[in-house]
């Protein structure tokens, strides 16, 4: 249903066994504004005009949620979605990572937002992939206890001090770290 200029998905209430929904690149201002299907697992609402995360708790089996390129300012209303594994909020207006303590995320994509600090991640024991690129992050405190983290993208931020790397050096499973286009890359021996 992508690229259609849709403003509502209410007619989808008749589809009781919908599992996957791609409603990207429309004119939606509300998400999941239809009766919840029995086991919706995958939803893409990217590139719409959604300003609030809502109605997600009605879809308890949701595993993948893509909300890139919307007008979202706050992460909210996800605490009942214990099956959610992938959350993508790239290119929104989010200033703080919050309200995801009870969610068992494995992948979180939150690049190109307005983040200045890394918060709200200490209760995500299964988080493996984290994309914080294209933000305003200066300090890496908040990453030190994410023991399951394997892939971390911090490119295009404002990290400038070598000492900030102490917050990631103890992450034993970390296999890929992208710090490109931060002021730190101009420091001598920073790669070492």
C-alpha positions as CSV (number, residue, x, y, z in Angstrom):
1,X,0.0,0.0,0.0
2,X,3.0,2.3,-0.3
3,X,3.1,5.5,-2.4
4,X,-0.6,6.0,-2.7
5,X,-1.5,9.2,-0.9
6,X,-3.6,7.4,1.7
7,X,-4.8,9.4,4.7
8,X,-6.4,6.5,6.6
9,X,-6.1,2.8,6.9
10,X,-9.5,2.2,8.5
11,X,-10.8,-0.1,5.7
12,X,-8.1,-2.6,6.7
13,X,-10.3,-3.5,9.7
14,X,-11.9,-6.2,7.5
15,X,-8.6,-8.1,7.1
16,X,-8.4,-10.1,10.3
17,X,-5.2,-12.1,9.5
18,X,-3.0,-9.4,8.2
19,X,0.7,-10.2,9.1
20,X,2.7,-7.7,7.1
21,X,1.8,-4.1,6.3
22,X,3.8,-1.6,4.1
23,X,2.0,1.8,4.2
24,X,5.1,3.9,3.6
25,X,5.2,7.1,1.6
26,X,1.5,8.1,2.1
27,X,-0.1,11.0,3.9
28,X,-1.0,9.2,7.1
29,X,-1.1,11.3,10.3
30,X,-2.2,8.5,12.6
31,X,-0.8,5.0,12.8
32,X,-2.7,1.7,13.2
33,X,-6.1,3.5,13.0
34,X,-8.0,0.3,12.2
35,X,-9.2,-2.7,14.2
36,X,-6.1,-4.8,15.1
37,X,-5.6,-8.0,13.2
38,X,-4.9,-11.2,15.1
39,X,-1.2,-11.3,14.6
40,X,0.3,-8.3,12.8
41,X,4.1,-8.8,13.0
42,X,5.7,-6.3,10.5
43,X,4.7,-2.7,9.9
44,X,6.3,0.1,7.8
45,X,4.9,3.6,8.2
46,X,8.0,5.4,7.0
47,X,7.8,8.7,5.1
48,X,4.4,9.8,6.3
49,X,3.2,12.7,8.6
50,X,2.9,10.7,11.8
51,X,3.7,12.8,14.9
52,X,2.8,10.3,17.7
53,X,3.5,6.6,18.3
54,X,0.0,5.3,19.2
55,X,-2.2,2.2,19.0
56,X,0.8,0.0,19.0
57,X,-0.3,-1.8,22.2
58,X,-3.3,-3.2,20.3
59,X,-0.9,-5.3,18.2
60,X,0.9,-7.4,20.8
61,X,2.7,-9.6,18.4
62,X,4.4,-6.8,16.5
63,X,8.1,-7.6,15.9
64,X,9.2,-5.0,13.4
65,X,8.1,-1.4,13.4
66,X,9.5,1.2,10.9
67,X,8.6,4.9,11.5
68,X,11.4,6.6,9.6
69,X,10.9,10.1,8.1
70,X,7.9,11.2,10.1
71,X,7.3,14.0,12.6
72,X,7.8,12.0,15.8
73,X,9.3,13.9,18.8
74,X,8.9,11.3,21.6
75,X,9.3,7.6,22.0
76,X,6.2,6.4,23.8
77,X,3.4,3.8,24.1
78,X,5.6,0.8,23.4
79,X,5.9,-0.7,26.9
80,X,3.2,-3.4,26.2
81,X,4.9,-4.6,23.0
82,X,7.2,-7.2,24.6
83,X,7.6,-9.0,21.2
84,X,9.0,-6.0,19.4
85,X,12.6,-6.7,18.2
86,X,13.3,-4.0,15.6
87,X,12.4,-0.4,16.0
88,X,13.5,2.2,13.4
89,X,12.9,5.9,14.0
90,X,15.4,7.4,11.6
91,X,14.9,11.0,10.5
92,X,12.5,12.2,13.1
93,X,12.7,14.9,15.8
94,X,13.5,12.8,18.8
95,X,15.6,14.5,21.5
96,X,15.7,11.7,24.1
97,X,15.7,7.8,24.1
98,X,13.1,6.9,26.6
99,X,10.1,4.6,27.5
100,X,11.6,1.4,26.0
101,X,12.6,-0.3,29.3
102,X,10.2,-3.2,28.9
103,X,10.7,-3.8,25.2
104,X,13.1,-6.6,24.2
105,X,14.7,-4.8,21.3
106,X,17.5,-6.4,19.3
107,X,17.9,-3.6,16.8
108,X,17.3,0.2,17.3
109,X,17.8,2.7,14.5
110,X,17.5,6.3,15.6
111,X,19.9,8.2,13.3
112,X,19.3,11.7,12.0
113,X,17.4,12.9,15.0
114,X,18.2,15.5,17.7
115,X,19.9,13.4,20.3
116,X,22.6,15.0,22.4
117,X,22.9,12.3,25.1
118,X,22.8,8.6,25.2
119,X,20.1,7.6,27.7
120,X,17.4,5.0,28.2
121,X,19.4,2.0,26.9
122,X,20.5,0.4,30.2
123,X,17.5,-2.0,30.4
124,X,17.9,-3.5,26.9
125,X,19.8,-6.7,27.5
126,X,19.3,-8.1,24.0
127,X,20.2,-5.0,22.0
128,X,22.7,-6.1,19.3
129,X,22.5,-3.3,16.7
130,X,22.4,0.4,17.6
131,X,22.5,3.2,15.0
132,X,22.9,6.7,16.6
133,X,24.5,8.3,13.5
134,X,23.7,11.8,12.4
135,X,22.9,13.3,15.8
136,X,24.6,15.8,18.1
137,X,26.1,13.3,20.5
138,X,29.3,14.5,22.3
139,X,29.6,12.0,25.2
140,X,29.3,8.2,25.0
141,X,28.3,7.6,28.6
142,X,25.2,5.3,28.5
143,X,26.7,2.7,26.3
144,X,29.0,1.0,28.8
145,X,26.4,-1.5,30.1
146,X,24.9,-2.8,26.8
147,X,26.8,-6.1,27.0
148,X,25.1,-7.7,24.0
149,X,25.9,-4.8,21.6
150,X,27.7,-6.0,18.4
151,X,27.1,-3.2,15.9
152,X,27.3,0.5,16.8
153,X,27.1,3.4,14.4
154,X,28.1,6.7,15.8
155,X,29.2,8.4,12.6
156,X,28.4,12.1,12.0
157,X,28.2,13.1,15.6
158,X,30.3,15.5,17.7
159,X,32.5,13.1,19.7
160,X,35.9,14.8,20.1
161,X,37.7,13.3,23.1
162,X,39.6,10.0,23.1
163,X,38.5,9.4,26.8
164,X,35.0,8.9,25.5
165,X,36.0,5.6,24.1
166,X,36.2,4.2,27.6
167,X,32.5,3.7,27.5
168,X,32.7,1.3,24.6
169,X,36.1,-0.5,25.2
170,X,34.5,-2.9,27.7
171,X,31.8,-4.1,25.3
172,X,33.2,-7.6,24.7
173,X,30.8,-8.6,21.9
174,X,31.3,-5.3,19.9
175,X,32.6,-6.3,16.4
176,X,31.8,-3.2,14.4
177,X,32.1,0.5,15.5
178,X,31.7,3.3,13.1
179,X,33.0,6.7,14.4
180,X,33.6,8.3,11.0
181,X,33.1,12.0,10.6
182,X,33.4,12.8,14.3
183,X,36.1,15.3,15.4
184,X,37.8,12.4,17.2
185,X,39.0,11.0,13.9
186,X,41.4,13.9,13.7
187,X,43.1,12.9,16.9
188,X,46.5,11.1,16.6
189,X,46.3,7.4,17.3
190,X,42.6,7.4,17.9
191,X,42.1,4.1,16.0
192,X,44.6,2.4,18.3
